[in-house]
Each structure stands twice: as structure tokens, then as C-alpha cells.
Amino acid sequence: MKYFLYIFTYLLLGASCSSPSRPIDYGTELTATDSICLSIDEHTHYESKSIFQFEENGHEYLSFLNEKASYKVHIYDLDTKQVIKTIHLQKEGRNAMPSTNGCFPLSSKHFLITTWNGVFGIINEKGEVENKNSFWKDSVNFHAFDHICCMSYTYRPAIIKDSILYFSQSLLKYPRKKDEWDKIPIFAYADLHKKKLGWTELRYPSIFNKDEIDYILYDPEISYTYTGKEVVVSLGQYDSIFVSSDFKHKKAYNAKSHYLPHVRPVSQNLQIDLFKTIHDRGLQPHYHHLMYDKYRKVFYRFALMPDDNIKPFSNNPHQSFSIIILNKDYEIIGETKFPGNTYAHHLCFVGKKGLYISENNENNPQFDENKLVFRCFTLQDRKK
């Protein structure tokens, strides 16, 4: 059943944008500036579930997991816009990392690889596994831990602090009673040195108002980001975000979009037609990425507008969306709305110059499958 849920969630992510609209009456807005263009070869597909910017010695890079067309990780130099390194992932043998779902750069020479089958590990630039872990073996209960996934498609980066890797948990202990959520951990952890696994004391909020029954389940749609001191969590169907400095206590802050009604979690019947489920899901307003911009000390929360024309299995979102901007004190300072049929909102990253959002949307007249194009958006004071 868990694998069915993973497949459903993966497809739902895949099915789930000109210049942005004027923001509402806040002091800050996101303004389009220049774009960057990265070349790709015939063996690379423009869409990736896992892209992350990182810096080394003051230089800026982008890692790009090319799991759809081939089993590789490309490292782009964002100054030269060229691939400077390609890491070949292996499917068989001692260095195998099959069913890969994410890649997070720890440096230019080491990368955390996550998979759908409960295995995660650190590989070097030669693709050799240097530290491999599995939490669905060695007498660990299959239902005790959710899979680990470091992806940018719905923003979930790796959090590593003092050799402890933290990763989110969504599909645990189902079917769940409405009064049980405050006992379910949002994060588990793995001690990379001691090979020890466990759960944090940070629990889900009690916002799920019905008991789950068989295949009628909730998907928390979790996205999170990390400031270096605090983890900040967004749930897909809730107005507030949650902040914790110790993976135990949490505090809620309002992060509601001006363009959406108040949102509460809605359960999904996974036994009905998948196309109908995806369509119904598209009609529901919900939140997507939550990203931290360390250069400007702000947060970006993406809000997806309801859309009655969601196409299953399509990776070309035509729905409009907005980005809520919060300052370091978690106060809303701006919100900018973006049109549909222009951007691929699930492909984005934060860089030195601003927030980069992909224009690789097949509905965009400028679309070219032979290159990766990202538009840079910078924070500006709103003109009166």
C-alpha cells in the first residue's frame, strides 16, 4: 500500500506561468530581471525533480539530477553556464543507488543520494558510495519510517546538523485518527556516524478533522526549509507555517495568501479513478514550495491557484500561482502573482542574484527543450 501511495504522490506532483501581476498592498514585490540559459545534451531531459544551488569558495553552482533521461547528476557553473562535471549513478553493484529520487550537494565532491526504497547514501564525484544506509532492513519495521526524499519538486532539502540528517515523514501509521496527529513525528533522523535511526519530538499540528478510513487518507504535502538555526515547515492545505529551533517545540505564523480562501486539509479517496482524484485536487487551493533566501533573509511560499483543467501526467503547469514573501521574523511583506502557461513553478532555486524560476513550460511560446531557462526575480520596493 505504501508503494501505491508513493506512486500516487509522485504522479500528483507531476500533474499539479509573461510578467507577474502587481502585488497586493505590501511594500515588497518580486520583479523579473534577466534570465540564464543552460545548455543540455540529447541525453538530458529539461525536467528534474531535484535541482539545488550551492556555493564553494565563493563560486556558485547548480546540481541537476537527470533521472528521467539518464542516470546522471550534472554540475553547472552558474557563471559560465556550462556543465563542469557529471556524476554517473550506478544501478547495479556495490555502488548501486537504484530508484533514485533526489540528490543534494554537500560539496562539489560529495552528494547525498536518496531513493524510493529506503536507501540513502553519500557518493563522491566518481559515483562511489562512501556512506550507505537503509532503514527498511535490519529488523526495522517497514511502517516505522517513511522513505527519505531530498527534492526540489516540492522543496525538501537535506538538513544535516552535527552529522545528523533530518528528513520529513508523511505516510506513517495510516489509517490515522484525527486525534493522533499530534503524536506523529514530522521528521525522523539518521546519525550518519553511529548508523542510528530515530524520530524527532516535533509533531504534526492537530488540523486534520476526520479519521482516515482504509484508502481515504490525508497527504500533508509537506515542504520545509532550514535557516541554519530554525526549520520552517509548510503544509499544503493550511494557512500557517510552523517554526522550530529544536525539532521539538513549534510556533505557528500566519503565511496565508491574499488570493486564496482559508485552507484546511482535505482527505483523498485513493480507490476512485486516479484522473478524477487529480482533477479534484486541482480544484483545491493549496500551497507548494517553502524556500529560504539566505542572501536576503526572506522566505518564499508558493500558493497554487485552483484550476479545473489539470492534466494528469502533464509536466506543463498552466495554473497561475503567487509567491508570498516573509521577512526573517516571519511577517508577510509582499505577495506577487504569476500567470499560467509561462513558468514551471516546480523548477526553481535561490541564487546570489535572486529567485530563479524555470521558463521550461511547453505552453510558453519561447519554450525550447534543448536548454534550461530560468528567469531571475529580485526583491523591489513597490512603487507607489
Buried (B, 14 or more C-beta within 10 A) or exposed (E): EBEEBBEBBBBBBBBBBEEBBEBBEBEBBBBBEEBBEBEBEEEBBBBBBBBBBBBEEEEBBBBBBBBEBBBBBBBBBBEEBEBEBBBEBBEEEEBBBEBBBBBBBEEBEEBBBBBBBBBBBBBBBEBEBEEBBBBBEEEEEEEBBBBBBBBBBBBBBBBBEEEBBBBBBBBBBBBBEEEBBEEBBBBBBBBBEEEEBEBBEBBBBEBBEEEBEEBBBBBBBBBBBBBEEBBBBBBBBBBBBBBBEEBEEBEBBEBBBBBBEEBEBBBBBBEEEBEEBBBBBBEBBBBBBBBBBEEBEBBBBBBBBBBEEBBBEBBBBBBBBBBBBBBEEBEBBBBBBBBBBBBBBBBBBBBEBBBBBBBBBEBBEEBEEEBBBBBBBBBBEBEE
